[in-house]
Amino acid sequence: MISKGGKWLLFLYVAFLALLFLMCSTDLIIREPEREIYQIAVIIEDVRSDNYSNFRKGMDQAAMEFNVDVHLITLYEKSDVEQQMELMEREQQDGADALIVVPADEEQVAEKPMVVPVIFIQPGFMEKTGAGDIVIDYEQMGRRIANEMLGNMPTDASVWMLIDAAKQNGMDRRFLKGASDVFADAGCRTRVIERDEAAGFSLSAEANGRNEKVMLLAENAEILSEVSDMLSDNPAADGRFCGLYGRGNTVPILNDLDRGRISGICVTDDFSIGYLSVCLAVQTLEGKDNIPIMADFYYIEKENLREPEYEKLLFPIE
Amino acid sequence: MRRAKTWLTILLIACACMLASCQSVRKEEEKNSLRIGISLYRGDDTFINNLCSILEEKAKEYERENGIKVTLDIQDAKGSQNTQNNQVERFIALECDVLCINLVDRMDASVIIDRAMTAGVPVVFFNRQPVEEDMERWNQLYYVGVDAKETAVLQGQMVVDLYKEHPEAIDRNGDGVVSYVMLEGETSHQDSLIRTEWSVQTLKDGGVPIEKITGGIANWERSQASALMEQWLSEYPDTIELVISNNDDMALGAIDALERAQVSGVNIVGIDGTIPGLEALENGSLLGTVSANKEIYASAIVELAASCVLGETMPEEYPLIDGNYYWASQEILIHEN
């Protein structure tokens, strides 16, 4: 038989246990701070994400750290600005909290009115900015590589700039402009060789009957890879072409740089750009102000490819 | 009292109908988009890398053709089953509709299957086949791959056919025996063992007089194969006539070693038909390879993933064997002189 006092003690004990249970396992008494998972859509200007592998690694790293849900979207057609804007609209409607956009056409895309904040990876300083901007100055990059080419150029050599007019975007245009300005100032002979949709580049045919030495500059990573493959299959062309330069850091490009097929490349720190773009998006969503971030670029040749600084940059470990 | 009971029953039925209709509306809404979580055993594997690029293209094709938004979350497990298990957990937390998993350890699929079953998320395994006991645990588990025995038989047959047509092209020193070395993939991968066994068996059955000089495990990797081949070239100079490789990457490693040693006249056959493999085939450094139709392979993964989620039957062009397996077709590719 339990006394009256004992019953009270038992009651208090049970009540205490119930209170502990409520405190530990429910939100009734102590409310757990709810952490919102932001949905961030990244829309690039390319049809494939191969050129964005390091960018993606940086993006995924930031997604883990900031607990955000990031997904990368590619276009059906390379540099199709209309489609990119449609996708921006679609992602906004589908509930994305913020967008990160590598614009197919920086001017048109920046003009598009959006409700959600947009972080732009801009190919140069723009008048119209997004909620946050990471600026890669491709014009300066073009200037840098042109200066390096001039330093390695044999006398009486000319430069052929390899372009794909149908798929050219702002990055390509600015890169070429920077390079062209330097070559023009130096009084260097230049030619623009356009890629034929069906036949690709016919460099050997172009070079036939010419005695001059030629340096090649590719406007983007795809062209650099394509021309490098083409020249490696045609050793006879080696005598006429005295250097292949360009931008991009895909695995085939780095392999070709290592093998000496490519003479020099300009690269950006894509891992950091991917990481910072997500950081900017999160900061914007948390109501913080952003200032444009200027991304660095680097010129790399075979000789310095294995330097620890560049190894970390080109082969980042998540 | 009786009347009250009747009204209560009607009310309950009405509530149940409303709930059911809400559920079906939700399902209808879900059909407009599809989120697929993809985990790769190693993103730097050439075959997987090629396949993954095609997967992205096929997902976009599906999106265009069917008007269903397809979002792919692609993660690289970097050879760690633990990492892959965490990735699966994250995919489920992010409410992926279906998982496409290229297992790191085919013997260790149970954690992934447990998590997927609990969340009710179907799983399409590809390229690295889980053990049968695991596959039988749930009817929402599928596998897309190639028939390893068929691959090996095709690889062997390619050499048999060449030997019958031009024996001197295979038996380079004309001693009546084809001396070969074997480059094997991971021991834990089902395809490695089957490819090794059946390519050699096919050569024997086809009447090619073969003699194994040596063999080694290069774990599907070009660099490891290159190191092994370099060692064999110094141990057995002027002896090796044929290199049988379980995949193209290792075959390319053997080619690298031959180029370094400036040795020519060794025939090399691979498997996979990767982009670098096809380049080697074109320039003649690789004699031949067996290639799965990667377009169909990738399409099958996307179609199967979509049909699991949408509750549709798999299109006729992708017939499922035993209800859960799809085998992609393969072809022999030989260097044309």
Interface residues (C-beta under 8 A of the other chain):
Chain A: I37 V47 R48 S49 D50 D60 D69 H71 I73 T74 Y76 R90 D94 D229 D233
Chain B: S33 S53 E56 E57 K60 R64 K69 T71 L72 D73 Q75 L94 E279 N283
